[in-house]
Structures are given as C-alpha cells and as structure tokens.
C-alpha cells in the first residue's frame, strides 16, 4: 500500500464515475475507465472532451495540457483492464449484489497491494469489505456531485480497514485539491446522513399538501441561504437514489425521520426519478435536462383571488432587533410606520438602531442620503400601542412567549380600527391561539420575517383556519411591495423553514453525542458537501442554543415524533448558560467583545 497511486481505475462511468475520472486525469493520474456499456464509455469521453475544451477557452489550461489529459483517460468494457491499477474506485449502482460481484472479480484481477474503494453513500462498507479476500484494503471514498466542483471527500473506514490504505487515499484526496473528512461506517456517513433526513422531511411536507413544491424550495433557499431547494435537489440526486439511501439509513437507525416518504416510492416506481428521467417533483425539458418547464402543478395567476385591503400605514410592536428591522423594511418601501415600545426611551433607542442601519446602507452605496432621510422621517416612535389607532396593518415582534403575545393582541384588538390586519411574527407558536385572544380572529395572520429583516427576502405567510381570504391577499400584496418573497404555509409548528431546519440541526448534535464525528468535520462536511453557507454548529451558536432548544421542544410537542426530541447535549449546554455567541460560549468558545 506504499505504492504511489499513479494508475487508478474507475468502475462505472455514470455521472459520478465520469466526474471522478475527470478530476483524476486532470490531476495527472493515468485513469482506466471501465463500464460494460459502450454508450456510457463514449459519453464519459465526450464529457471529458467538453470539460477540457471549456478549460482551454477560459485559459485555465493550454491545448497541449488538454491533449495530455485526454490521453491519460482510457476506457474498457471489462474489469480485467484494472489489473495494473494501484487503486480501484467503484461507482456502480447502489446494490450489495452488484458491488459485491465487482469486488469478488477484482480480487482475482488486481495486485494484493491495490486499494479497493467503494463510492457508496448508503451501503455498509464493512459488509462489502467482508466479501473481499483482502478486507483490510477496502474502504469508502465518497465524492460529491459534481465531483470536479465539490471539495468534500468522505474517507470511510471499516473496522477491517488497514490504516496505510486510509492514509494513502487521504493523501490522494488532498493532492486533488479536495478536503478529506475521516468518518466511520454507517449509512449516509456525515453529509448525506444529515442531508437525506432533511430531504425526506421536505418530501413528506410536500406529500401532505402543507406547502407547494415552489414554496418549500423558495423557503429553504431564501430562509437558509441554500444553493438549491430540497425538492429540486432530490430531482438532481435522483429520487430512486434518495430512496435507496433512506432505506439503508432507516434499516440501521429505525428513526422515523429516515423512513422514506411514500411519495418517493410512488415516483420511483413510476419511473419519475428526477432530472435523469425528465420528471420528478418538477418536469424538465427532457431526460438529463436541468431546465424545469411549467406543468400542471406550476402556480398560475388567479384573477379570481380575493382582493386585499388597502394598507398605507403600519404599526410595529416591539423594540428589539427584529422589530427595528421590520420597521425599517416598511419605511424604506414608503409606508408610514409607528414603532411602539414599552416606554418612550425604548422606542427612541429602537429608532436610533434603524438610523444606524440606514446610515450603513448609505455608506455602502445601497441607499441615497435623501432616501435615508425620507425613510427615517416616516417612522414615529411611540410609547404605547395606543398609537396604533389608525394603522392599516399592525405587526407584532415581541418575545416568543404565547402569554405575552396573547396579551398584546388583546390590547391591539381594542386599539386598532375595525378592518386593520393584525400580524404576528412568531416563528414557532400557534397563530390561531394568538388570534383567539382577539374578537376578530379572521383579521389575524402570521407574517414570519427572517433575521436580519432588511436583508432576508423570505416571509412565511401563515394563515389559520379562521383567517379571511382578503387578509391573506393583503399580506401577500404587502410582501411584494416591500420586496419580500412570500411563501404560504399552514398554522403548524415550525412552518416550513424551522420545521425542516431544526431536526437537521438536532441530528448534527446527536452525531457529536455519539462520537461519530467532530464539530469541525460536521461543519466542513455540510459546507463543502452540501453547499451550506454555515455548518450546523456555526449556525446553532449564531441562532442561540436557548432559542434552538425552545423550537426543538415545540416541534417535538406538536409532532410527537421521538426523533424530534431535543438532543440531551443541547439541553445540557443551555442549562449551563452556554447559549452561543451571545454568551461567548456555545458549541465553541468566542472572544468577548
């Protein structure tokens, strides 16, 4: 195993195998591509030719270098071609039978010192290794799609794997410009272990008709900064592949969050496997196309929809960061805003916070001084809710406490004029319970902004069973006027974003509790393998561990799923006062300001 990995065989020239072959050939390795399908081999060569031609056009490589890369990639129909390889990477379909057959045949072909790597993301590496004559040389080498672009490589050891084999492929990954993360052998490893549970929950949310596919995807992109929505990502991965991964995860964990949503089976068995078939959750121009086209489920403008109420002035109740940010959003959009707090001093401080935010926008060239002055002039700081007497829309942004919100809505009910829309920004509490604190629950709706409100484009519009149609229409119209993207969802815990985000964060904590991976490896895996802007532990410390725990408890209470029970480590940290960045310590320690 000390032999340099100069010649590498890739078995299976689908999308992933072809991508891995490209990475290896461009890094200077001799690559033997093996596939029983002559068409797949031709596609792999054509893909490499096209990729290297683009690199020449972009002046990243010369024409001579391109010729060298193409010469290093040879394709063959049979495994015998792997005889000279020091490393074989199999990327055949996710089936024990198929993969075990490949490993059995390779045992009789390759050198005893050659390393055999499986590209599985769902099957047991240990079980595959056990079928080999030399299980000590078998490991997992999990690249991410598209392999040329994605930096993460999970290096998976079984209890049988020899350390020199791990060291050799880890060094190889680094030489390819990748970030290797060492993980143990369990379905999904780190990145997919967290990712697929989240994708499964999104599929179940869609199947339950809780929200449209477009709103689910938009919510996660705009609310979490993700590069793709979960349903579009399932189409890219392949719905059949996702189902296989989830089946393997559920077989090991018995966690209901990993039990594949029935819609995944239905789509898979109908052949609607995503982009590769031309149809999955979305419909595409054709098989293999990445361009979605309108279909029967695509939202259409409905001219018969209820007209909204006129909104010229807005009241914002609260004095914290969220209240100030929401007030700024409305003022910049041209609305007259009353910002009411408990006392004039708090209201003035909140307005001062808005002034500083507007000044920063001027400094960065995003706002003119005239626009800044006009927006600030539209905001009136008030010391009580009595100032809401004439507003058309009242938005509550106070503490996430049901009793506090109910008391405030009871007051707004008395103060606000008939016909005014009353909105709560709650992120987890039942909107209907807040609405029932008023004599006009039909006028109450959820309007969940995301922090920081001036920057984040998403607003979850939460209608209860009592919300009037014109109230719903009013809030959607207002969202458009303040340049926010509204997504519709029903009145249940977590709405869209938090209902999908926090179980994922909770599962990351459980991985650490079980000593499966470190904080740093998990954060790196999700940023490099999933394209997440922040790793789960970075995000937890930013959100606040106390806030996260409260949301986890609400989700667990609502859905009664054992898998949603807050991780004990999270509860322990909160009990110890380690709440994240705001206290200087959470999952990590931070310098005090």
C-alpha positions, 0 to 999 in steps of 0.5 A: 500500500506504499505504492504511489497511486499513479494508475487508478481505475474507475468502475462505472462511468455514470455521472459520478464515475465520469466526474471522478475520472475527470478530476483524476486525469486532470490531476495527472493520474493515468485513469482506466475507465471501465463500464460494460456499456459502450454508450456510457464509455463514449459519453464519459469521453465526450464529457471529458472532451467538453470539460477540457475544451471549456478549460482551454477557452477560459485559459485555465489550461493550454491545448497541449495540457488538454491533449495530455489529459485526454490521453491519460483517460482510457476506457474498457468494457471489462474489469480485467483492464484494472489489473495494473491499477494501484487503486480501484474506485467503484461507482456502480449502482447502489446494490450489495449484489452488484458491488459485491460481484465487482469486488469478488472479480477484482480480487482475482484481477488486481495486485494484493497491494491495490486499494479497493474503494467503494463510492457508496453513500448508503451501503455498509462498507464493512459488509462489502469489505467482508466479501473481499479476500483482502478486507483490510484494503477496502474502504469508502471514498465518497465524492460529491456531485459534481465531483470536479466542483465539490471539495468534500471527500468522505474517507470511510473506514471499516473496522477491517480497514488497514490504516496505510490504505486510509492514509494513502487515499487521504493523501490522494484526496488532498493532492486533488485539491479536495478536503478529506473528512475521516468518518466511520461506517454507517449509512449516509456517513456525515453529509448525506446522513444529515442531508437525506433526513432533511430531504425526506422531511421536505418530501413528506411536507410536500406529500401532505399538501402543507406547502407547494413544491415552489414554496418549500424550495423558495423557503429553504433557499431564501430562509437558509441561504441554500444553493438549491431547494430540497425538492429540486435537489432530490430531482438532481440526486435522483429520487430512486437514489434518495430512496435507496439511501433512506432505506439503508439509513432507516434499516440501521437507525429505525428513526422515523425521520429516515423512513422514506416518504411514500411519495418517493416510492410512488415516483420511483416506481413510476419511473419519475426519478428526477432530472435523469428521467425528465420528471420528478417533483418538477418536469424538465425539458427532457431526460438529463435536462436541468431546465424545469418547464411549467406543468400542471402543478406550476402556480398560475395567476388567479384573477379570481383571488380575493382582493386585499385591503388597502394598507398605507400605514403600519404599526410595529410592536416591539423594540428589539432587533427584529422589530427595528428591522421590520420597521425599517423594511416598511419605511424604506418601501414608503409606508408610514410606520409607528414603532411602539415600545414599552416606554418612550426611551425604548422606542427612541433607542429602537429608532436610533438602531434603524438610523444606524442601519440606514446610515450603513446602507448609505455608506455602502452605496445601497441607499441615497442620503435623501432616501435615508432621510425620507425613510427615517422621517416616516417612522414615529416612535411611540410609547404605547400601542395606543398609537396604533389607532389608525394603522392599516396593518399592525405587526407584532415582534415581541418575545416568543412567549404565547402569554405575552403575545396573547396579551398584546393582541388583546390590547391591539384588538381594542386599539386598532380600527375595525378592518386593520390586519393584525400580524404576528411574527412568531416563528414557532407558536400557534397563530390561531391561539394568538388570534383567539385572544382577539374578537376578530380572529379572521383579521389575524395572520402570521407574517414570519420575517427572517433575521436580519429583516432588511436583508432576508427576502423570505416571509412565511405567510401563515394563515389559520383556519379562521383567517379571511381570504382578503387578509391573506391577499393583503399580506401577500400584496404587502410582501411584494411591495416591500420586496419580500418573497412570500411563501404560504404555509399552514398554522403548524409548528415550525412552518416550513423553514424551522420545521425542516431546519431544526431536526437537521440541526438536532441530528448534527448534535446527536452525531457529536453525542455519539462520537461519530464525528467532530464539530469541525468535520460536521461543519466542513462536511455540510459546507463543502458537501452540501453547499451550506453557507454555515455548518450546523454548529456555526449556525446553532451558536449564531441562532442561540442554543436557548432559542434552538432548544425552545423550537426543538421542544415545540416541534417535538410537542406538536409532532410527537415524533421521538426523533424530534426530541431535543438532543440531551447535549443541547439541553445540557449546554443551555442549562449551563448558560452556554447559549452561543455567541451571545454568551461567548460560549456555545458549541465553541468558545468566542472572544468577548467583545 
